[in-house]
Amino acid sequence: MDGQPIAISAGRDDTVRVWNLTTRRQIGSLVVLSEFGEPATGDERVLTVALGRLAGRPVAVTGGRDCAVRIWDPHTGQQLGRPMTGHERRVVAVALGEVDGRPVIVSGSADGTLRMWDPSTRRQIGDPLTGHAGLIASVVFGEVDGRPVIVSGGHDGTVRRWDPVTRRQSGAPMTGSTSLVVSVALGEVDGRPVAVSGAWDATLRVWDLATGEQLGGPLTGHERAGGPVAVAQVNGRPVIVSGGVDRTVRMWDLATRKQLGDPLTGHDRGVVALAVTQVNGRPIALTAGEDRTVRMWDLLTREQAGDSLVGLEAGLTPVAGRTGRTGP
């Protein structure tokens, strides 16, 4: 925002906070209003957040317990236009991407559907994307062979690929997890696009997005149920960053699928959300924990960067971060 790296966190205290990652200070908040114009709580709680750009301006996209998707100006904290509605249950995953040069928002819900939205009209694009049996916990936009792809992970234990142009599933589901898939992230290994999934059985898996095949065996190391995953570039190499209920953050070489060094420790309770960005040219991971803190980690030194971001009255659910000057 204004060229500064920012993060947005949402807590179970019904707050959505905007942070400057350079100063590690809160610089604003997003306030969901009820139909009566008063701050909303409870059913309107934000459950997921993503950061990106639309029409050249930074925006935040959120999904909530009220089944709605919203677009925000993170600078002013104001909602932009009306909410996008259509899901029948809570929205737990959102992402921004482009299809045929036009911006698109995709959302995943506990109703088992993915929906695509035109952010300029706030209207749903076509019918829902169906296939998952149950809650869709994570969704990301990527590209395979020059074509856009949506990748989702769900509580049915599958990772699925979708063509956002035809709005159909691409190939068979990617299966292998023995438990709920709770997060997915995208990366590249030797020029091949891959997906990384994190599951509740404390394993990570790497998938070839072109073939749908799992690459190697599961990555194990977290001692308890797994959680969020992200992919970052560290010293020119792709690295997986993962969090778990065991309170640790771990780094893995995406190409070799080997853990890098010791776990990063500091959270007093489970790590429930994670994002990667850059601050002052250095790769940074942001983690949100049930200990009511957001922590920054320098991925070059594998150490916590400065003090925790604090100020919440309850544990955090999602966190998103990016550098304001970059585009989607």
C-alpha positions, 0 to 999 in steps of 0.5 A: 500500500503506497509501496509499503508491504502490508498484512491483513489479519482477521481474528475471532474477536471480530476484528480485521486489522491492517499492518505495516510490515516495515514498522510492524504497527497497525495502520487501519482496520476493515469494519463489516457493517450490518444492514443497519449500518452498525458494525457487525459481529458474530455471523458476519465474522471474516474467515478468510482474506486475500490481497491483490490489485484490481484496476491498478489499486490494492484491494483486500478480498474477504469471505465470511461466516455470512456466506458473502464475499467482499472487496475492500480498500485496505487504505481507507478500510471501506468496503467497495460496492455490495457484497457478492452473495450466492454461497449457501454456507460460510466462505472459507477460501478466496483468491484473485486471478485473471482469465482472458485478461480480466480480473476474477475472484474465486471463492470456496465454501463449506457448501462444497462449491467454488464460485467465480465472480466478476469484481467489476459487476459483483456478479457470479460468473456461470454456475458453481464449480462442483466436485468436492464432497464437503468444505473447500478449505483452500483455493489458489490461482495458477498457470499450466502450459500458459493457461490459467488454472484454479487449484482447490483443497478440501475436507474430502481429502482431495486436491482438484484442478479447474479450468476457469475458462470452461469452468470444468474440473481438469483431470481426476482429483489428486488423492493420497491424503489420509485426512482433511486437506486444509491448505494448498499453495503453488510453486515451480520445480525445474520449470514444472508447475506444482501444487503443495497441499497440507493435510490434517494428518500432519503431512505435506504432499507435492503434486505435478499440476500437468499430470496430477501425479504426486511427486515422491512420498509425503513430507513428514516432520510436524508432530501433530496435525498440520496446517497452512502452507506457502511457497517462497523463493529463498536464495533463488530456490523454491521453498515450502513454508508450513505451520502446524498444531505443534506450534512450529514453522518449518521450511522445506526445499521444494525440489528435494522435499527435504526439511531445511534446518531446525523448526522455527519456534516462538508461537505458544499455541498452534499455527493456524494461518501463513503467508509469504511476502517481501520486506525490504527485499528479504523473503518473509513469512507471516504466521498467525497463531492461536496465541493471538499473535502474528509473527514475522520470520526472516526466511534467509536467517530462519529467525523471527524478525522483530517483535510479534504483531499483537493487539487481538482479543482472540486467536487469528483465523486468516492472514494475508500479506504482500508488497503494495507495489507489486501486481497480481 
